[in-house]
Amino acid sequence: MIGAGHEAGRRSDAAALGAAGWLGLAAAPTFAVMALLTCVSGGDADMMCSAAHAASPLSGMVPMYVLMSAFHSAPWLKLISRRRSVARLS
């Protein structure tokens, strides 16, 4: 009985880790699309958020979304690295 409960716990942990992995993969493309949509729409929304307009080229929503996409690209890089190493072993 105890072993069955422990096994079910491991399965739920694995499912949670799987969901977290998919969520991690979703972050970078989501931020990239948000940057693209903000850029295409004109990016006027960042004028409301900024006290000093055009103070820095890194100020605004588009650069923020691009940086967020870059910072969240680690799961994609790991996935690509794993697939390349599997392909080399085959």
SVG drawing of the C-alpha trace seen along z (x, -y; Angstrom):
<svg xmlns="http://www.w3.org/2000/svg" viewBox="-2 -63 30 65">
<polyline fill="none" stroke="black" stroke-width="0.4" points="0.0,0.0 2.7,-2.5 4.7,-1.7 1.6,-2.4 1.1,-5.8 4.8,-6.6 4.6,-5.6 1.5,-7.8 3.4,-10.7 6.3,-10.2 4.0,-10.2 2.3,-13.5 5.8,-15.0 6.8,-14.0 3.6,-15.4 4.2,-18.7 7.8,-18.8 6.5,-18.1 4.0,-21.0 6.7,-23.3 8.9,-22.3 6.2,-23.2 5.5,-26.5 9.2,-27.3 9.2,-26.7 6.1,-28.9 7.7,-32.0 10.3,-33.0 8.0,-32.8 5.2,-34.6 7.5,-37.5 8.8,-37.6 5.3,-37.8 4.4,-40.5 7.5,-42.5 6.5,-42.1 2.8,-43.1 3.9,-46.1 6.3,-47.2 3.8,-46.8 1.1,-48.6 3.3,-51.7 4.3,-51.2 2.4,-54.2 1.6,-52.4 5.2,-52.8 4.8,-56.6 2.2,-56.4 4.6,-54.3 7.7,-56.4 8.3,-59.6 11.3,-60.6 10.3,-60.1 13.1,-58.6 15.6,-58.8 17.3,-55.5 17.2,-53.3 16.5,-50.4 13.4,-52.2 10.0,-51.1 8.0,-48.0 9.6,-46.5 13.1,-46.3 11.7,-44.9 9.9,-42.1 13.0,-41.4 15.1,-41.1 12.5,-39.0 12.4,-36.7 16.2,-36.4 16.3,-35.7 13.7,-33.0 15.4,-31.2 17.4,-28.8 14.8,-26.0 14.9,-26.2 18.7,-26.2 18.7,-23.1 16.2,-21.3 18.3,-22.1 21.4,-20.9 19.8,-17.6 18.5,-16.9 21.9,-17.6 23.6,-15.3 21.0,-12.5 21.5,-13.0 25.3,-12.7 24.9,-9.4 22.6,-7.9"/>
</svg>
